[in-house]
């Protein structure tokens, strides 16, 4: 099992609580981190298949995958 750092856990928590796809900017704002930091960890979580991205026009939306959702639920991140 891959261990997640605090930034990755925060991103998963934000997406879990939102219950809907969010843009990188929204995730950064909700988690009080810079856009660049949010993007870095979203890309890393995407490679781990915990989040997936969808492009809508010029915006990129991120959503939990089944694996990401299961991890956040098991870890109690969706408080």
C-alpha atoms as an extended CHARMM CRD file, in Angstrom:
* protein
*
        79  EXT
         1         1  UNK       CA              0.0000000000        0.0000000000        0.0000000000  PROA      1               0.0000000000
         2         2  UNK       CA              1.3020000000        3.4340000000       -0.9280000000  PROA      2               0.0000000000
         3         3  UNK       CA              1.5810000000        5.8870000000        1.9440000000  PROA      3               0.0000000000
         4         4  UNK       CA              0.1880000000        9.3360000000        1.3220000000  PROA      4               0.0000000000
         5         5  UNK       CA              1.7360000000       12.5550000000        2.5570000000  PROA      5               0.0000000000
         6         6  UNK       CA             -0.3510000000       15.2840000000        4.2640000000  PROA      6               0.0000000000
         7         7  UNK       CA             -0.8790000000       17.2010000000        1.0030000000  PROA      7               0.0000000000
         8         8  UNK       CA             -2.2070000000       14.1360000000       -0.7820000000  PROA      8               0.0000000000
         9         9  UNK       CA             -4.5090000000       13.3150000000        2.1200000000  PROA      9               0.0000000000
        10        10  UNK       CA             -5.7920000000       16.8920000000        2.0930000000  PROA      10              0.0000000000
        11        11  UNK       CA             -6.5590000000       16.7660000000       -1.6290000000  PROA      11              0.0000000000
        12        12  UNK       CA             -8.4410000000       13.4770000000       -1.2320000000  PROA      12              0.0000000000
        13        13  UNK       CA            -10.3330000000       14.8830000000        1.7400000000  PROA      13              0.0000000000
        14        14  UNK       CA            -11.3980000000       18.0030000000       -0.1770000000  PROA      14              0.0000000000
        15        15  UNK       CA            -12.6470000000       15.9290000000       -3.1080000000  PROA      15              0.0000000000
        16        16  UNK       CA            -14.4040000000       13.4730000000       -0.8140000000  PROA      16              0.0000000000
        17        17  UNK       CA            -16.2190000000       16.2150000000        1.0960000000  PROA      17              0.0000000000
        18        18  UNK       CA            -17.1750000000       18.0500000000       -2.0940000000  PROA      18              0.0000000000
        19        19  UNK       CA            -18.8460000000       14.9810000000       -3.5480000000  PROA      19              0.0000000000
        20        20  UNK       CA            -18.4440000000       16.4070000000       -7.0450000000  PROA      20              0.0000000000
        21        21  UNK       CA            -15.6310000000       17.2050000000       -9.4720000000  PROA      21              0.0000000000
        22        22  UNK       CA            -13.6060000000       20.3250000000       -8.6200000000  PROA      22              0.0000000000
        23        23  UNK       CA            -11.1080000000       22.4160000000      -10.5610000000  PROA      23              0.0000000000
        24        24  UNK       CA             -7.4910000000       22.6870000000       -9.4790000000  PROA      24              0.0000000000
        25        25  UNK       CA             -8.1910000000       26.2610000000       -8.3110000000  PROA      25              0.0000000000
        26        26  UNK       CA            -11.1440000000       25.1450000000       -6.1710000000  PROA      26              0.0000000000
        27        27  UNK       CA             -9.1000000000       22.3710000000       -4.5770000000  PROA      27              0.0000000000
        28        28  UNK       CA             -6.2490000000       24.7980000000       -3.8960000000  PROA      28              0.0000000000
        29        29  UNK       CA             -8.6140000000       27.3400000000       -2.3400000000  PROA      29              0.0000000000
        30        30  UNK       CA            -10.4710000000       24.8020000000       -0.1780000000  PROA      30              0.0000000000
        31        31  UNK       CA             -7.2330000000       23.2470000000        1.0550000000  PROA      31              0.0000000000
        32        32  UNK       CA             -5.3530000000       26.5240000000        1.6160000000  PROA      32              0.0000000000
        33        33  UNK       CA             -2.4640000000       25.5820000000       -0.6830000000  PROA      33              0.0000000000
        34        34  UNK       CA             -1.1100000000       27.1980000000       -3.8230000000  PROA      34              0.0000000000
        35        35  UNK       CA             -2.4580000000       26.2500000000       -7.2390000000  PROA      35              0.0000000000
        36        36  UNK       CA              0.9280000000       24.8230000000       -8.1800000000  PROA      36              0.0000000000
        37        37  UNK       CA              1.0900000000       22.6230000000       -5.0640000000  PROA      37              0.0000000000
        38        38  UNK       CA             -2.4580000000       21.3740000000       -5.6130000000  PROA      38              0.0000000000
        39        39  UNK       CA             -1.6750000000       20.5820000000       -9.2520000000  PROA      39              0.0000000000
        40        40  UNK       CA              1.5190000000       18.7270000000       -8.3020000000  PROA      40              0.0000000000
        41        41  UNK       CA             -0.2900000000       16.4140000000       -5.9160000000  PROA      41              0.0000000000
        42        42  UNK       CA             -3.3170000000       15.9790000000       -8.1800000000  PROA      42              0.0000000000
        43        43  UNK       CA             -0.9860000000       14.7840000000      -10.9370000000  PROA      43              0.0000000000
        44        44  UNK       CA              0.7590000000       12.4240000000       -8.5110000000  PROA      44              0.0000000000
        45        45  UNK       CA             -2.5900000000       11.0470000000       -7.2730000000  PROA      45              0.0000000000
        46        46  UNK       CA             -3.6750000000       10.6820000000      -10.9000000000  PROA      46              0.0000000000
        47        47  UNK       CA             -0.6650000000        8.4800000000      -11.6210000000  PROA      47              0.0000000000
        48        48  UNK       CA             -1.6780000000        6.3650000000       -8.6160000000  PROA      48              0.0000000000
        49        49  UNK       CA             -5.2090000000        6.1020000000      -10.0780000000  PROA      49              0.0000000000
        50        50  UNK       CA             -6.7420000000        7.7640000000       -6.9990000000  PROA      50              0.0000000000
        51        51  UNK       CA             -8.1210000000       10.7420000000       -8.9460000000  PROA      51              0.0000000000
        52        52  UNK       CA             -9.0830000000       11.2970000000      -12.5510000000  PROA      52              0.0000000000
        53        53  UNK       CA             -9.3190000000       14.4360000000      -14.5860000000  PROA      53              0.0000000000
        54        54  UNK       CA            -11.8990000000       15.6030000000      -17.0730000000  PROA      54              0.0000000000
        55        55  UNK       CA            -11.4430000000       18.5560000000      -19.4030000000  PROA      55              0.0000000000
        56        56  UNK       CA            -14.4460000000       20.8350000000      -19.8860000000  PROA      56              0.0000000000
        57        57  UNK       CA            -13.6140000000       23.6980000000      -22.1990000000  PROA      57              0.0000000000
        58        58  UNK       CA            -10.5160000000       25.3570000000      -20.7310000000  PROA      58              0.0000000000
        59        59  UNK       CA            -11.0770000000       23.9350000000      -17.2530000000  PROA      59              0.0000000000
        60        60  UNK       CA             -9.7350000000       20.7080000000      -15.7940000000  PROA      60              0.0000000000
        61        61  UNK       CA            -11.9740000000       19.0280000000      -13.2450000000  PROA      61              0.0000000000
        62        62  UNK       CA            -10.7250000000       16.3990000000      -10.8040000000  PROA      62              0.0000000000
        63        63  UNK       CA            -12.7600000000       13.6480000000       -9.2100000000  PROA      63              0.0000000000
        64        64  UNK       CA            -12.0150000000       10.7070000000       -6.9540000000  PROA      64              0.0000000000
        65        65  UNK       CA            -11.6970000000        7.3300000000       -8.5800000000  PROA      65              0.0000000000
        66        66  UNK       CA            -13.1550000000        4.3070000000       -6.8760000000  PROA      66              0.0000000000
        67        67  UNK       CA             -9.7600000000        3.5840000000       -5.3150000000  PROA      67              0.0000000000
        68        68  UNK       CA             -9.3660000000        7.1610000000       -4.0830000000  PROA      68              0.0000000000
        69        69  UNK       CA            -12.8670000000        7.1680000000       -2.6480000000  PROA      69              0.0000000000
        70        70  UNK       CA            -12.3120000000        3.8430000000       -0.8840000000  PROA      70              0.0000000000
        71        71  UNK       CA             -9.0230000000        5.1010000000        0.5870000000  PROA      71              0.0000000000
        72        72  UNK       CA            -10.5530000000        8.3200000000        1.9070000000  PROA      72              0.0000000000
        73        73  UNK       CA            -13.5080000000        6.4470000000        3.3860000000  PROA      73              0.0000000000
        74        74  UNK       CA            -11.3330000000        3.8180000000        5.0580000000  PROA      74              0.0000000000
        75        75  UNK       CA             -8.9720000000        6.4570000000        6.4110000000  PROA      75              0.0000000000
        76        76  UNK       CA            -11.8130000000        8.6160000000        7.7250000000  PROA      76              0.0000000000
        77        77  UNK       CA            -10.7990000000       11.5410000000        5.5570000000  PROA      77              0.0000000000
        78        78  UNK       CA            -14.3360000000       12.4770000000        4.5820000000  PROA      78              0.0000000000
        79        79  UNK       CA            -15.1700000000       14.1280000000        7.8850000000  PROA      79              0.0000000000
